Structures are given as structure tokens and as C-alpha cells.
Amino acid sequence: MNPVTVRGLRIGEGIPKICVPIVEKTSKEIIEMAKKIVDAPADLVEWRADWFEDVFDYEKTIDVLKELREVLGDVPLLFTFRTMREGGEKEIDAMTYMEMNQRIVDTGYADLVDVEVLSYESVAKEIIDYAAETAKAD
């Protein structure tokens, strides 16, 4: 595996990194948890957006993501929507899954996006290609 550097954190070499998930349901709870995590020795934060009660309202989801980015500062942020098939909290169809992840990529607030290749292989490839093209455009 080739090491990857995200906001100064080198992933793929050295000691294991500590990733702390946020699994709260409301925007207020999510932000409060992020504030607690910043004071902890976490290397990166994963927002499990499938737990968020308003995740399918993209405006609200992006607002929370923006606020997370502000609270976390230089701590890398991983966006994850885990499908029920993979042990997540909400069901989602393939097209909605793709649209959601592409919108998250467009914001630039998440440093990493977790994509389920096993659940949505062809959609995952489209999301990955989209993210790669978006990165090239920047």
C-alpha cells in the first residue's frame, strides 16, 4: 500500500492511526461530539452520516459537514454513509447513494469519502471516477 497524506496525517506507514466515529442523530449532537473529539488524541474523524436523522436533506447534511470541517480544523474528516446491507442505519438506493457521495465530494469539506464497493460496485466506480476528476479540476 502506498502511504497517503491527508492534512499532514500520513496513513499507511508508522503506527496505526486512531479514527473516532461520530454516530449521533441530530446536528447539535454531531457538532457537540466533534468538539469533544478535537480535545482527544484522535488522528482522524469519521462522520457516519447514515445515523444523521436528516441525512437525505442534502442542504442540512452539507451544513453539518461544513460545521464539522470548521470545528475539526486540521483533523482529517472521513464521510461515510454505511448502507443497511453493510451494517448501517438506513436503506438507500444506488442512485441516491451515488448522488449523495458526489455532492459530498463537491463540497470539499470531507477529506475522504468511504465508498461501498461490495454493495454498489458500478456506482462505486462512478463515485471514484467523479472524485478523481473533481480533484483534477481543483
N, C-alpha and C positions, 0 to 999 in steps of 0.2 A: 504494500500500500504506500502510495506517495503521501507524505505529510501535507496537510492543508493548514494555512494560517488564516484565522478569522479574528479580526480586531486585536491582533497581537497574540492570540492564543494559537499555539502550534499543536494541531491534532494529528496523531499518527506517529508520534515519537515521544520518548521520555515516559514519565509516569502517567498512569491512567488519569483522565480528566473527570471531574465531577460535574454532572449535569443534573440540575434540580428542576423537576417539572412543576408547572402551575396548573392545577386542575380545579380551580374554583369556578363557580357558576355565574356569578354576577360581575359586571365590570368593576364595581367597587372592591369586591373581594379579590379579584385578579390583581388589581393595582396595589392593594394593601400587601398581598403576598410578595409581589415583586419588590416592594420596599424592604420587606424583611430579608429577602434573598440577597439583596445588594450588600447587606451587612454581614452575610455569611461567607464562608470561603468557597463559594461555588465558582467553577470555571466558566460554565455557560448555563443558560436557562432555556428550558423547553416549554413553550406555551401549548398545552394540549387543548386546542380550540374546540374540540368535539365536546368538551364539558361546558363550554360557554352557552348560556341559555339563549342568547341572541345571535348565534354564530351564522345563521342563514340570512341575517340582515347585514349585508356587506358593509354598509356605512358604519354601523355600530362596531362590527368586527375590526374594521380599519381604524376607527377611532381608538379602540382599546390597544391595538397593535402600535399605533403612534405613541400613545401614552406609555406603553411598556418600553418602547425604544428610549423615550425621554428619561424614564425612571432608571433604566438599566445602564445608561451611559455607554461605557465601552465593554460591558459584559455581552458576549455574543448571544444572540437570540435565535432559537430554532422554533419554527412554526410547524405544528403537527395537527392534522385532522385525522385521527385514527378511526377507521370505519368499524362498524359493529362486527363485521366479518373478521377483523383483525383485533378484536377486543375493545373497541371504542364504545362511546356512549350514544352515538346517533347513527341512524341509517342515512345513506347518501347515495344518489345515483351517480353513474360515471361522469355524465356531462356536468353536473353541478360540482362534483369533486374537481374536475379539470378547471372549470371557471373560477372556483374559489381559490385554488392554488395559483392560477395565473394572475388573479387580482392581487394576491399577496405579493407575488414576485414584482408586480408593477409598482407597489408602494415603495419598495426599497427599505422598509423598516425591519424586515426579518433578514438575518444574515444567512440563514439556512432554512430550507424547506424539506420536510420529511415526506417522501412520496412512496406510496404503497405499490410496489411493482407486482407483487403476487395477486393483489385484488384487481388491479386495473392496468394490466401490462401495456396495452396500446395507449391508454390515456396517460400513463406514467411517462412513456416515451415522449408524448406530445408536450407534457409539462416540462420535462427535462430539456427538450429542444427549445421550447419557448424561453425558459430561464437562461439558457446559453446565448440565445440570440439577443435577449434583453441586456445581458451583461456586455455583449459586444457593442451594443448601441450606446452604452454609457461610456 
